[in-house]
Amino acid sequence: MSAEHAAPAAAPRTAPEPDGAPTGVWSTGVSRGGDGALSVAGVDLRELARTHGTPAYVVDEADLRRRARAFATAFDAAFAESEGMAGADVYYAGKAFLSLAVARWVHEEGLRIDTSTAGELAVALRAGVPGEAIGLHGNNKSDDEIRTALAHGVGRIVVDSLAEVGRVAALAREAGVRAPVMVRVTTGVHAGGHHFIATAHEDQKFGLSLASGAARKAVDEILAHDELELVGLHSHIGSQIVDLAGFAVAARAILGLRAQVAAETGHLAPEVDLGGGYGIRYTGADDVPPAPEQIARTLADAVRDVCTELGTPVPRISVEPGRSIAGPAGLTLYRVGTVKEVALDGGGTRTYVSVDGGMSDNIRTALYEAEYTATLADRRSDAATVTARVVGKHCESGDIVVRDVALPADVRAGDLLAVPATGAYGRSMASNYNLVPRPPVLALGDGEVRVLVRRETVDDLLALDLG
Ligand SMILES: *Cc1c(COP(=O)(O)O)cnc(C)c1O
C-alpha cells in the first residue's frame, strides 16, 4: 500500500538462466531441460500451456513454502527469549496474493495473515486460519469489515485514523467484546530500493503521524475506551526495500513513542509491528536483497539497542512480508502472438513482442515503471539477440510487461515466454480491462499441477452483466 520507486532504465539484458538459487529471479524449482524447455517442479511448461492454456500464473509451491518457513524460523531465532527478546510473529501480507491454498500453506509454515478488506479476511477465515492469527488493516474500513473481524476474534485491528477509534469502540460494544487494536504510526520514514528518507511531516493517506501528535492522541483515546485493548504500535515504511537502515530509524521512532506512553500513562504496549516491504529481485541485474536471517538479526539488534537506551523492556515484534514470500515463487507464462519491428528515431529498431495478456495481469510496469525480464520457455535459441519490448494485447500504448529485454532475433508467434517474479501483486492487482478474463493460478509441486484459482471465462464476465 505505498508507491514504489522506479529503478533507472538499464541496457537490455538477457534474462539470467534458472540456477535453483533462492537469491535468483527464478523460483528454486525452475530449470531448463536438455531440449531447452523450462520446467517448474518437474512440470514441463509446454505441457502446462497445452493443458491449461496461456496466459497463466504459475506458483512453485515448495519455493513459496520455503520462503514462508525461512521468515518464521529466522524471526523465531533472532527474537527468542534466550536472546533477551520477547518473541516475534510473522504475518503474511495477503494483498500480495491470497487464495485458500496459499493461506493454508503459509499458516502451515508458521505464519499469521494480514488482511485489509472483507475479501481478504473471508479467504483467510475460509482457509481455516483462526481469527486470532489474522490482522485487519485498512485506511477506510467499513462497519461490516470491522464487525466481521470482531465476530471472528481477529488478533488485531490496526487503527488508521482518529475517527476509527470511536467507531471500533462502538462496534465492539455492540458485539459485546473487547477489541484488540494497534495504532498505525507514520514515523516520517519512507523507504524503497536503496534510499530512505526521514522527514517529520506526513502527506499520505495511511496512519497517524508521530510528529503532529496524532498518533499519541489515538493512543490516549484508545486507553480511555474500556472496549479497546491497546495491543501494540505499528509502522510500515514502504515496499521493495533492500537497504534495512530505514527500519532501524523507524523502530527507534516507534519505540520512543512506546516508552513515552509508558512513562506518562503507565501502559507499556506489549507489541511493535515493523511492517513489511522487503525487496526481491526482478531482473537479475538488480541487487541481491537481504535474506530473512539478515533481516531478522538487523531488526533484533536495532530493537535491543533502542530498548536498552530507553530503559524499557523489549516488546514482542511482528513483521509483515508479502512480496518477499509470494513474489519470487511465481512466474507468468504467455504465448507470443504478433512480433513487430519498429524503427527508432535515433536509428536502430525495437522488436515489439506481443503476448496474450498484458496490463490486465501485470499492472506494475505501467503503474510503477517496474522492471521485469523474460525468457523463451519452450525452446533454446542460439540466434543473436534483439532489443525487445514485451507488450500486451490491450488498447493502451502503456500496456507493457517488460520494457527492455534482449530476446533471440528468431522469437516468433507461438513461442512461450516466461516472466519471473510475478507471484506478488500480479493476480492480486489483475483487472478485466478490455473484458479480458483473468488468468488461472496454477500450483506446481512434485510433477503435479493443481489449479488454485481457475481461469475466468467470458461467461463469468457476462454473468455479472444483468443487461
Ligand atoms: C503492502 C503492505 C505490506 C507488505 O508489503 P510487501 O512489499 O509485499 O512486503 C505489509 N504491511 C502493510 C501495512 C502493507 O501495506
Ligand as a Chemical Component Dictionary entry (heavy atoms), coordinates in Angstrom:
data_LIG
# 
_chem_comp.id                   LIG 
_chem_comp.type                 NON-POLYMER 
_chem_comp.pdbx_formal_charge   0 
_chem_comp.three_letter_code    LIG 
# 
loop_
_chem_comp_atom.comp_id 
_chem_comp_atom.atom_id 
_chem_comp_atom.alt_atom_id 
_chem_comp_atom.type_symbol 
_chem_comp_atom.charge 
_chem_comp_atom.model_Cartn_x 
_chem_comp_atom.model_Cartn_y 
_chem_comp_atom.model_Cartn_z 
_chem_comp_atom.pdbx_ordinal 
LIG C1 C1 C 0 1.771 -3.758 1.500  1  
LIG C2 C2 C 0 1.973 -3.896 2.943  2  
LIG C3 C3 C 0 2.789 -4.909 3.431  3  
LIG C4 C4 C 0 3.523 -5.881 2.545  4  
LIG O1 O1 O 0 4.422 -5.245 1.686  5  
LIG P1 P1 P 0 5.408 -6.145 0.796  6  
LIG O2 O2 O 0 6.159 -5.122 -0.002 7  
LIG O3 O3 O 0 4.564 -7.003 -0.057 8  
LIG O4 O4 O 0 6.252 -6.921 1.732  9  
LIG C5 C5 C 0 2.906 -5.044 4.795  10 
LIG N1 N1 N 0 2.266 -4.212 5.641  11 
LIG C6 C6 C 0 1.469 -3.218 5.203  12 
LIG C7 C7 C 0 0.776 -2.360 6.184  13 
LIG C8 C8 C 0 1.295 -3.022 3.846  14 
LIG O5 O5 O 0 0.524 -2.033 3.424  15 
# 
loop_
_chem_comp_bond.comp_id 
_chem_comp_bond.atom_id_1 
_chem_comp_bond.atom_id_2 
_chem_comp_bond.value_order 
_chem_comp_bond.pdbx_ordinal 
LIG C1 C2 SING 1  
LIG C2 C3 SING 2  
LIG C2 C8 DOUB 3  
LIG C3 C4 SING 4  
LIG C3 C5 DOUB 5  
LIG C4 O1 SING 6  
LIG O1 P1 SING 7  
LIG P1 O2 DOUB 8  
LIG P1 O3 SING 9  
LIG P1 O4 SING 10 
LIG C5 N1 SING 11 
LIG N1 C6 DOUB 12 
LIG C6 C7 SING 13 
LIG C6 C8 SING 14 
LIG C8 O5 SING 15 
# 
